[in-house]
C-alpha cells in the first residue's frame, strides 16, 4: 500500500504533486472514499468537524474539496453492522482513502473493529492521512497524543509504517506542539519520529520514505543508551564452588 501522511491535508503544490504521483493519474480522474470517524473521538473535533471534512468546507485542511471524480463516505462505526460485500468491494475499487483527523486511538479501534485494518495491507489504494488519520499508521503515537483510551490502555496503533509522527509542529494555535515538546516526545519513542508542520507530508512507497515539504520538519532517531560500568557485573567462583555476582 502507498501512503501520503500529512499534518493538515494537501496544503501546497509539492504535497499535491506527491498525491498525483501516488495515484498515477490526475485527481479529477480518481475516485475517493473519505473516513471521518476519528473526529468523533476528539474533544476539539466532533460531529461539526466531521461534517466540514466530508463537505470540503475546511480550507485549513484540504482533502475532500480537491476535485475528485467521485467521492463517498466510509463511516467505520457502521461497518460491523453491515455485510462485507456491501463495502469491501468499494474499498478495493477506490483510488484513494482520505482519512480525516481527530483521535488516532479511537480511529485505530474502529479500524480494527470494522475489519478495515485487516484489509488495508492487501489494497492498491492510496492512503491519505490527515493529522490523527496519519498518526494511526504508526507503531505507537506517544503518550502526549493519548486522549481517548482504548480497552488495552496502550498507545499502540496499527504499525503499518515503521515511524511515528508529531503533527502541527510550531502551529500558532497549538502552543504545545513546539519543537521543544517534539524533542521530549521523541525521547520517549522506541521508533524514529518525524516532527512535521502543516506544510509537510511523508510519502511512503513500498517501504521507501520521502519527506515532501514546503515548510519545516525534523527526524528524531531513538537514543541508544551508553554503556554504564556501574551496572556491569562479573562472576567470581568461590573456592568452595559457589558462584558470586559482583558489581565492578
C-alpha positions as CSV (number, residue, x, y, z in Angstrom):
1,X,0.0,0.0,0.0
2,X,1.1,3.6,-0.6
3,X,0.8,6.3,1.9
4,X,0.7,10.1,2.0
5,X,0.7,11.1,5.7
6,X,0.1,14.7,6.2
7,X,-0.3,17.1,9.1
8,X,-3.0,19.2,7.6
9,X,-4.0,17.8,4.2
10,X,-2.9,18.8,0.7
11,X,-1.7,22.2,1.7
12,X,0.7,23.1,-1.1
13,X,1.8,22.2,-4.6
14,X,4.6,19.8,-3.6
15,X,2.2,17.7,-1.5
16,X,-0.4,17.9,-4.3
17,X,2.2,16.6,-6.8
18,X,3.1,13.8,-4.4
19,X,-0.5,12.7,-4.3
20,X,-0.9,12.7,-8.1
21,X,2.3,10.7,-8.3
22,X,1.0,8.1,-5.9
23,X,-2.4,7.9,-7.8
24,X,-0.7,7.6,-11.1
25,X,-3.3,9.9,-12.7
26,X,-4.9,13.3,-12.1
27,X,-7.2,13.8,-9.1
28,X,-10.0,14.7,-11.5
29,X,-9.8,11.2,-12.8
30,X,-9.6,9.5,-9.4
31,X,-12.2,8.1,-7.0
32,X,-12.0,8.5,-3.2
33,X,-13.7,7.5,0.0
34,X,-13.4,9.7,3.0
35,X,-13.3,8.4,6.5
36,X,-14.4,11.0,9.2
37,X,-14.5,8.6,12.1
38,X,-11.5,10.0,14.1
39,X,-13.3,13.3,14.6
40,X,-16.0,11.8,16.9
41,X,-13.4,10.7,19.5
42,X,-11.6,14.1,19.9
43,X,-12.8,16.8,22.2
44,X,-11.7,19.6,19.7
45,X,-13.4,18.0,16.7
46,X,-16.7,16.1,17.0
47,X,-19.6,16.0,14.5
48,X,-19.1,19.5,13.3
49,X,-15.5,18.8,12.2
50,X,-16.7,15.5,10.6
51,X,-19.3,17.4,8.5
52,X,-16.8,20.1,7.5
53,X,-14.3,17.4,6.4
54,X,-16.9,15.4,4.4
55,X,-18.4,18.5,2.7
56,X,-15.0,20.0,1.9
57,X,-15.6,23.1,4.0
58,X,-12.4,23.1,6.0
59,X,-10.0,25.2,4.0
60,X,-7.3,24.8,6.6
61,X,-7.0,21.0,5.9
62,X,-7.9,20.5,2.2
63,X,-8.7,16.9,1.3
64,X,-12.3,16.3,0.0
65,X,-12.5,19.5,-1.9
66,X,-9.7,18.7,-4.4
67,X,-12.0,17.9,-7.3
68,X,-12.2,14.1,-7.1
69,X,-14.0,12.3,-9.9
70,X,-16.2,10.7,-7.3
71,X,-16.4,10.9,-3.5
72,X,-18.1,8.8,-0.9
73,X,-18.2,8.4,2.8
74,X,-16.9,5.3,4.6
75,X,-18.1,5.5,8.3
76,X,-16.2,2.9,10.2
77,X,-18.6,2.7,13.1
78,X,-21.3,1.5,10.7
79,X,-19.3,-1.3,9.0
80,X,-19.6,-4.0,11.7
81,X,-23.4,-4.0,11.3
82,X,-23.5,-4.5,7.5
83,X,-22.3,-7.3,5.3
84,X,-18.8,-7.1,3.9
85,X,-20.0,-7.4,0.4
86,X,-21.7,-4.0,0.7
87,X,-18.4,-2.2,1.4
88,X,-15.3,-4.3,0.8
89,X,-15.5,-4.2,-3.0
90,X,-16.0,-0.4,-2.9
91,X,-12.8,0.0,-0.9
92,X,-10.9,-2.3,-3.2
93,X,-12.0,-0.4,-6.2
94,X,-11.4,3.2,-5.0
95,X,-8.2,5.0,-5.8
96,X,-7.8,6.8,-2.5
97,X,-8.9,6.6,1.1
98,X,-9.0,10.1,2.7
99,X,-8.7,9.7,6.4
100,X,-9.6,12.7,8.5
101,X,-8.1,14.0,11.7
102,X,-9.2,13.6,15.3
103,X,-8.3,11.0,17.9
104,X,-5.8,8.5,16.5
105,X,-6.5,5.7,19.0
106,X,-10.3,6.0,18.6
107,X,-9.7,5.7,14.8
108,X,-7.4,2.7,15.4
109,X,-10.0,1.0,17.5
110,X,-12.7,1.3,14.8
111,X,-10.3,0.4,12.0
112,X,-9.8,-2.9,13.8
113,X,-13.4,-3.4,14.8
114,X,-14.7,-2.7,11.3
115,X,-12.2,-5.1,9.6
116,X,-10.6,-2.3,7.6
117,X,-7.3,-2.7,9.4
118,X,-7.1,-6.3,8.2
119,X,-8.0,-5.3,4.7
120,X,-5.5,-2.4,4.3
121,X,-2.3,-4.4,3.6
122,X,-3.9,-6.1,0.5
123,X,-5.1,-2.8,-1.1
124,X,-3.6,-1.0,-4.1
125,X,-5.4,2.1,-2.8
126,X,-3.5,5.3,-1.8
127,X,-4.0,6.0,1.9
128,X,-4.1,9.8,2.5
129,X,-4.0,10.7,6.2
130,X,-4.6,14.0,7.9
131,X,-3.2,14.6,11.5
132,X,-4.8,11.7,13.6
133,X,-5.5,9.9,10.3
134,X,-1.8,9.8,9.8
135,X,-0.7,9.0,13.3
136,X,-2.8,5.9,13.3
137,X,-0.4,4.2,10.8
138,X,2.5,4.4,13.3
139,X,3.5,1.6,15.7
140,X,2.9,4.0,18.7
141,X,1.6,7.5,18.9
142,X,3.2,8.5,22.2
143,X,1.5,9.4,25.5
144,X,1.3,13.1,24.5
145,X,-1.4,12.3,22.0
146,X,-3.5,9.8,24.1
147,X,-6.9,11.2,24.9
148,X,-9.5,8.5,24.2
149,X,-8.2,5.4,25.8
150,X,-8.7,2.0,24.1
151,X,-9.6,-1.1,26.0
152,X,-5.9,-2.1,26.1
153,X,-4.9,1.2,27.7
154,X,-1.9,1.3,25.3
155,X,-0.8,4.0,22.9
156,X,-0.1,1.3,20.2
157,X,-1.5,2.0,16.7
158,X,-1.6,-0.1,13.5
159,X,2.1,-0.1,12.8
160,X,1.8,-0.1,9.0
161,X,4.8,2.3,8.8
162,X,7.9,2.0,11.0
163,X,8.0,5.5,12.3
164,X,5.8,7.8,14.4
165,X,4.7,11.4,13.8
166,X,4.3,14.7,15.8
167,X,2.0,16.8,13.6
168,X,1.2,20.6,13.5
169,X,4.8,21.5,14.5
170,X,5.0,25.1,15.7
171,X,1.4,25.8,14.9
172,X,0.4,29.3,16.1
173,X,-2.9,28.0,17.6
174,X,-1.3,24.9,19.2
175,X,1.4,26.1,21.6
176,X,2.0,22.6,23.0
177,X,3.1,21.5,19.5
178,X,6.5,23.2,19.8
179,X,9.9,21.8,18.8
180,X,10.9,21.6,22.4
181,X,7.9,19.4,23.1
182,X,8.5,17.4,20.0
183,X,12.0,16.6,21.3
184,X,10.6,15.5,24.6
185,X,8.0,13.3,22.8
186,X,10.7,11.8,20.6
187,X,12.9,10.9,23.6
188,X,10.2,8.5,24.8
189,X,9.5,6.8,21.5
190,X,11.0,3.4,20.6
191,X,11.0,4.1,16.8
192,X,12.1,7.0,14.6
193,X,9.8,10.0,14.8
194,X,9.1,12.8,12.4
195,X,8.0,16.2,13.7
196,X,6.2,17.9,10.8
197,X,4.5,21.2,10.3
198,X,1.3,21.8,8.3
199,X,3.3,22.3,5.1
200,X,4.9,18.9,5.3
201,X,3.9,15.3,4.4
202,X,5.5,11.9,4.4
203,X,5.3,9.8,1.3
204,X,5.8,6.1,1.7
205,X,6.0,3.8,-1.4
206,X,6.9,0.2,-0.9
207,X,8.5,1.0,2.4
208,X,10.6,3.9,1.0
209,X,10.1,7.1,3.0
210,X,10.3,10.5,1.4
211,X,9.6,13.8,3.2
212,X,7.6,16.3,1.0
213,X,7.7,19.8,2.4
214,X,7.4,23.5,1.7
215,X,7.8,24.1,5.5
216,X,10.0,22.6,8.2
217,X,10.4,19.3,9.9
218,X,12.8,17.2,11.9
219,X,13.6,13.5,12.1
220,X,14.4,12.1,15.5
221,X,16.1,8.7,15.9
222,X,15.8,6.5,19.1
223,X,18.6,7.1,21.6
224,X,21.0,4.3,22.3
225,X,21.9,4.3,25.9
226,X,25.7,4.4,26.5
227,X,27.3,1.5,28.4
228,X,27.4,2.2,32.1
229,X,30.1,0.4,34.0
230,X,28.3,1.0,37.3
231,X,25.8,-1.6,36.3
232,X,28.2,-4.2,34.8
233,X,28.7,-7.4,36.8
234,X,31.4,-10.0,36.8
235,X,31.1,-13.6,38.0
236,X,33.6,-15.0,40.5
237,X,33.9,-18.6,41.5
238,X,34.4,-19.2,45.2
239,X,36.9,-21.9,46.2
240,X,34.0,-23.9,47.5
241,X,32.4,-23.8,44.1
242,X,29.8,-21.2,44.9
243,X,29.3,-18.5,42.2
244,X,29.1,-14.9,43.2
245,X,27.9,-12.0,41.1
246,X,29.8,-8.8,42.0
247,X,29.3,-5.3,40.7
248,X,32.5,-3.9,39.1
